[in-house]
Amino acid sequence: MSMALTIQPLSLPGSGGLSRTRRSICKNGFGLWRKHVVKPNICCSFSTEKDPLLPSIQELTDARLIYSVSPALGHNKESHPECSARVPAIVTALEKNELIPKFRGSEILELSNFKIATIEDIANVHEKAYVLGLEKAMEEASNSGLIFIEGSGPTYATSTTFQDSLIAAGAGMALVDSVIIASRNSLDPPTGFALIRPPGHHAVPKGPMGFCVFGNVAIAARHAQRAHGLKRVFIIDFDVHHGNGTNDAFAEDPDIFFLSTHQDGSYPGTGKMSDIGKGKGEGTTLNLPLPGGSGDIAMRTAFEEIIVPCVQRFKPDLILVSAGYDAHVLDPLANLQFTTGTYYSLAKDIKRLAKEVCGGRCVFFLEGGYNLESLSSSVADSFRALLGEESLASEFDNPAYLYDEPMRKLRDAIERAKSIHCL
C-alpha cells in the first residue's frame, strides 16, 4: 500500500539570465557580498539553563568532538539502501577504533539526552500541512507496516518514522546549541557530528524526497538563527547527490549560503551551475556538479578554489555540513571515486576553515552513504581528522579501485563556477 503526500514538481533552473546574474554578483568587485562583510554578531540569549539535558559548560569546553546518535531502528525497509543498519555500523566502527568516550575520556563527548524537535521547529523549514500530514499518516503505517510517502516510491515510512525524524532533527539542534555555547567560553570549541537518520537534504519544503523526511541541516540552520541570534550560516554539502531540499529552502535567503558539490547528472537532476539562488538570495547558492569519475584531486581542487574563497568572503557565524559518504568509490549509488582519505581531508580542512572564519563553530550531519564498510571507515577517519589525529585511511583504501580522473572536464567546471561567482 502506498500513500503519496502531494509534492509539487521541482523545476530545473535554466541558463537564461546567467550573464545578468553574473554581472549583478560581480558589480563593483563584490556586489551582492558587500552587505555580508561585517563582524559576526552572536546573541547570548540561549544558555544551558534553558535546556538541562545539555552537558555542563565545563564538559562542553573540555571536549574536542561532540556527537549524537539517532539510529531510527524502527524506520527500516529490508534491502533498501537507506536502512536501519547504517548508524549502528558507524557506531560499531567508532568503538572498534576507540573513538568513543569510553576510551577517550573528556575529549569525546556523546550527547545521550536531548530534546526532540517540535512541530514548530520543523515548520520553520517545511510546510506545516506536510508535517501534520506525515504525523497523521503514522496510523496507516502502523496498520500496513510500511507505506511510501513519496510518489515515485524511494522514500518510505513505518509507524515510527515521524517520531524518529523528530528525534534526528532534535539531535542536530542540540549539537548546534552545544557548539555555540562552548564557543562563548572557548576559542577552540568542539566540532559536532550528528550520526542521524533518516537523512534530510533532499526533503523539500512541501514534502519528502529521495530517502529524506525532514531537512535536518536546514532545520538546524534556522534554529541557530532564531535561538542564538546568529545571522549568517554557511552550509557545505559534499554528498554525491545534490541537496535540492536545502537548496530550495534557502534559495531566496541572503543570510544562508548553500554550496553543493555533487556528481553531474545524478539524482535528482537538480543542482545546475546556473542555479545561484533568486531574489534577495541571488548569489548565495553555489552548485558545482563534478564530472563522473571525479575523486580526491577533484575535491581538493574544489575545496581550495571554490569552498575556501566562498566561505572567507561570506564570513559566516556558523558552518553546517551535509556529510554524505556516498561519493566513495565503493558506494553503489553513484560514480565518483572519493576515498576514506578524501573524507579525512574534507573534515580536517573544514574544521580548519571554521576556526579561521567563525570561531570554530561547525556541525556535521550524516546524509548518504550506503556501503556499510566504506561509510563506517570514512566516518571514523572523519572523527580522527576532527580530533587532530593521523589518518588511518591507508588501512582501508585500495588504490587498485581508482582510475584517472577527468581533469579537463573538472578544470572546465571549476573555471566556470569561479567565473559565475567571481572567485
Residue pairs with C-beta under 8 A, 6 or more apart in sequence:
1 140
1 144
1 147
2 147
2 148
2 153
3 137
3 140
3 147
3 148
3 149
4 148
4 149
4 150
4 151
5 130
5 133
5 134
5 137
5 149
5 150
5 207
5 208
6 206
6 207
7 150
7 151
7 204
7 206
7 207
7 208
7 209
8 206
10 204
10 244
10 248
10 268
10 270
12 269
12 270
12 272
13 270
13 272
13 274
13 275
14 274
15 272
15 274
18 274
18 420
21 274
21 276
21 282
21 283
21 420
22 419
22 420
22 422
24 31
24 32
24 282
24 283
25 31
25 32
25 33
25 276
25 282
25 283
25 420
25 421
25 422
26 422
28 34
29 422
30 37
30 313
30 422
31 283
31 422
32 254
32 282
32 283
32 284
33 283
33 313
33 314
35 254
36 232
36 254
36 313
36 314
36 315
37 313
37 315
38 315
40 230
40 231
40 232
40 315
40 316
40 317
40 358
40 359
41 229
41 231
41 317
42 180
42 183
42 184
42 228
42 229
42 230
42 317
43 228
43 229
43 230
44 184
44 229
45 227
45 228
45 229
46 177
46 180
46 181
46 227
46 228
47 181
48 54
48 55
48 56
48 57
48 181
51 114
51 115
51 174
51 177
53 113
53 114
53 115
53 174
54 60
54 111
54 114
54 174
54 177
54 178
54 181
55 63
55 66
55 109
55 111
55 178
57 181
57 182
57 185
59 106
59 109
60 66
60 109
60 178
60 181
60 182
60 185
60 186
60 189
60 190
61 182
61 185
61 186
61 189
62 106
62 107
62 109
63 106
63 107
63 108
63 109
63 182
63 190
64 107
64 108
64 190
64 191
64 386
64 387
64 388
65 107
65 108
65 109
65 190
65 191
65 192
65 193
65 383
65 386
65 387
66 108
66 109
66 110
66 111
66 175
66 178
66 179
66 182
66 190
66 191
66 192
66 193
67 108
67 109
67 110
67 111
67 175
67 192
67 193
67 194
67 195
67 383
68 110
68 111
68 114
68 171
68 172
68 174
68 175
68 192
68 193
68 194
68 195
68 196
69 87
69 91
69 110
69 112
69 171
69 195
69 196
70 87
70 164
70 167
70 168
70 171
70 194
70 195
70 196
70 197
71 84
71 86
71 87
71 88
71 91
71 195
71 197
72 84
72 87
72 160
72 161
72 164
72 165
72 167
72 168
72 196
72 197
72 198
73 84
73 88
74 84
74 158
74 159
74 160
74 161
74 164
75 84
75 157
75 158
75 160
75 161
75 164
75 165
75 197
75 198
76 83
76 84
76 158
77 83
77 146
77 156
77 158
80 156
81 211
81 332
81 333
81 370
82 197
82 198
82 199
82 211
82 368
82 370
84 197
85 372
86 197
86 369
86 370
86 372
86 375
87 195
87 196
87 197
87 366
89 372
89 375
89 376
90 195
90 366
90 375
90 376
90 379
90 380
91 100
91 195
92 376
93 376
93 377
93 379
93 380
94 100
94 376
94 379
94 380
94 383
95 102
97 380
97 383
97 392
98 104
99 108
99 380
99 383
99 384
99 387
100 108
100 110
101 108
101 109
101 110
107 387
108 383
108 387
109 190
111 171
111 174
111 175
111 178
114 170
114 171
114 173
114 174
115 170
115 173
115 174
116 163
116 166
116 167
116 169
116 170
117 166
117 167
117 169
117 170
117 173
117 214
117 219
118 166
119 128
119 131
119 132
119 135
121 169
121 170
121 173
121 219
121 222
121 223
122 131
122 166
122 169
122 214
122 219
123 131
124 219
124 222
124 223
124 226
125 205
125 214
125 215
125 218
125 219
125 222
125 249
126 203
126 205
126 206
126 207
126 214
126 215
127 205
127 206
127 207
130 205
130 206
130 207
130 208
131 214
134 149
134 157
134 161
134 162
134 165
134 208
134 213
135 162
137 147
137 149
137 157
137 162
138 157
138 159
138 161
138 162
140 147
141 147
141 157
141 158
141 159
141 161
142 159
145 158
145 159
146 156
146 157
146 158
147 156
147 157
147 158
148 155
148 156
148 157
149 155
149 156
149 157
149 161
149 207
149 208
149 213
150 207
150 208
150 209
150 210
154 210
154 211
155 208
155 209
155 210
155 211
155 212
155 213
157 213
161 198
161 213
164 197
164 198
165 198
165 213
165 214
166 214
167 196
168 194
168 196
168 197
168 198
168 200
168 214
168 216
169 200
169 214
169 216
169 219
169 220
171 194
171 196
172 194
172 196
172 216
172 217
172 219
172 220
172 363
172 365
173 219
173 220
173 223
175 192
175 193
175 194
175 220
175 363
176 192
176 220
176 223
176 224
176 228
176 318
176 320
176 363
177 223
177 227
177 228
178 190
178 192
179 189
179 190
179 191
179 192
179 318
179 361
179 362
179 363
180 224
180 228
180 230
180 318
180 361
182 189
182 190
183 189
183 359
183 360
183 361
187 359
187 360
188 355
188 360
189 359
189 360
189 361
191 351
191 354
191 360
191 362
191 363
191 364
191 386
192 362
192 363
192 364
193 323
193 363
193 364
193 366
193 379
193 382
193 383
193 386
194 216
194 363
194 364
194 365
194 366
195 366
195 379
196 216
196 365
196 366
197 366
198 211
198 212
198 213
198 214
199 211
199 212
199 216
199 324
199 366
199 367
199 368
200 212
200 213
200 214
200 215
200 216
200 217
200 218
200 219
200 245
200 246
200 322
200 365
200 367
201 212
201 215
201 216
201 217
201 237
201 239
201 241
201 243
201 244
201 245
201 246
201 322
201 324
201 367
202 208
202 209
202 210
202 211
202 212
202 241
202 243
202 244
202 245
202 268
203 209
203 210
203 212
203 213
203 214
203 215
203 245
204 244
204 245
204 248
204 249
205 245
205 248
205 249
209 244
209 245
209 268
210 241
210 244
210 267
210 268
211 368
212 245
215 245
215 246
215 249
216 365
217 235
217 237
217 243
217 246
217 320
217 321
217 322
217 365
218 235
218 245
218 246
218 249
218 250
220 320
220 363
220 365
221 233
221 235
221 250
221 256
221 318
221 320
224 230
224 233
224 317
224 318
224 320
225 231
225 233
225 255
230 317
230 318
231 255
231 317
232 255
232 256
232 257
232 314
232 315
232 316
232 317
232 318
233 255
233 256
233 257
233 316
233 317
233 318
233 319
233 320
234 256
234 257
234 259
234 310
234 311
234 314
234 316
234 318
234 319
234 320
234 358
235 243
235 246
235 250
235 256
235 257
235 258
235 259
235 319
235 320
235 321
235 322
236 259
236 307
236 311
236 319
236 320
236 321
236 322
236 350
237 243
237 246
237 258
237 259
237 260
237 261
237 262
237 321
237 322
237 324
237 367
238 260
238 261
238 299
238 321
238 322
238 323
238 324
238 327
238 346
239 260
239 262
239 322
239 323
239 324
239 326
239 327
239 367
239 368
240 262
240 263
240 266
240 324
240 326
240 327
240 331
240 333
240 334
240 336
240 368
241 262
241 263
241 266
241 267
241 268
241 324
241 326
241 333
241 334
241 368
242 260
242 262
242 266
242 268
242 270
242 271
242 287
242 289
243 258
243 260
243 262
243 271
243 322
243 367
244 268
244 270
244 271
246 258
246 260
246 322
247 258
247 260
247 270
247 271
247 275
247 285
247 287
250 256
250 258
250 277
250 281
250 284
250 285
251 275
251 277
251 278
251 279
251 281
251 285
252 277
252 278
252 279
252 280
252 281
253 280
253 281
253 284
254 280
254 281
254 283
254 284
255 284
256 281
256 284
257 284
257 285
257 286
257 310
257 314
257 316
258 277
258 284
258 285
258 286
259 285
259 286
259 287
259 288
259 306
259 307
259 310
260 271
260 286
260 287
260 288
260 322
261 288
261 290
261 299
261 302
261 306
262 271
262 287
262 288
262 289
262 290
263 289
263 290
263 291
263 292
263 294
263 327
263 334
263 335
263 336
264 289
264 290
264 291
264 292
264 413
265 289
265 292
266 334
266 335
267 333
271 287
271 289
272 287
272 289
273 287
273 288
273 289
273 413
273 416
273 417
273 420
274 420
275 285
275 287
276 282
276 283
276 284
276 285
276 286
276 287
276 420
276 421
277 283
277 284
277 285
283 421
284 314
286 306
286 310
286 417
286 421
288 302
288 306
288 413
288 414
288 417
289 413
290 298
290 299
290 302
290 336
290 410
290 413
291 298
291 406
291 409
291 410
291 413
292 335
292 336
292 406
293 335
293 336
293 337
293 403
293 404
293 405
293 406
294 336
294 337
294 405
294 406
294 410
295 329
295 336
295 337
295 338
295 339
295 342
295 402
295 405
296 337
296 338
296 339
296 341
296 342
296 345
297 405
297 407
297 410
298 336
298 405
298 410
299 338
299 342
299 345
299 346
300 342
300 345
301 410
301 414
302 414
303 345
303 346
303 349
305 414
305 418
305 423
306 414
306 417
306 418
306 423
307 353
308 353
309 423
310 421
310 423
311 319
311 353
311 357
312 356
312 357
315 357
315 358
316 357
316 358
317 358
317 361
318 358
318 361
318 362
318 363
319 350
319 353
319 354
319 357
319 358
319 361
319 362
319 363
320 362
320 363
320 364
320 365
321 350
321 362
321 363
321 364
321 365
322 365
322 367
323 343
323 347
323 364
323 365
323 366
323 367
323 382
324 366
324 367
324 368
324 369
325 331
325 343
325 366
325 367
325 368
325 369
325 374
325 375
325 378
325 379
326 333
326 334
326 367
326 368
326 369
326 370
327 334
327 336
327 337
327 338
327 342
328 336
328 338
328 339
328 340
328 342
328 343
328 369
328 371
328 374
328 375
328 378
329 336
329 337
329 338
329 339
329 374
329 401
329 402
330 371
330 373
330 374
330 401
331 368
331 369
331 370
331 371
331 374
331 375
332 370
332 371
333 368
333 370
337 401
337 402
337 403
337 405
339 393
339 397
339 402
340 374
340 377
340 378
340 381
340 391
340 393
340 396
340 397
341 381
341 391
341 393
341 394
341 397
343 378
343 379
343 381
343 382
344 378
344 381
344 382
344 384
344 385
344 391
344 393
345 385
346 382
346 385
347 364
347 381
347 382
347 383
347 385
347 386
348 385
348 386
350 362
350 364
351 360
351 362
351 385
351 386
354 360
354 361
354 362
364 382
366 379
369 375
369 378
369 379
373 396
374 396
377 393
377 396
380 392
381 391
381 392
381 393
381 396
384 390
384 391
384 392
385 391
417 423
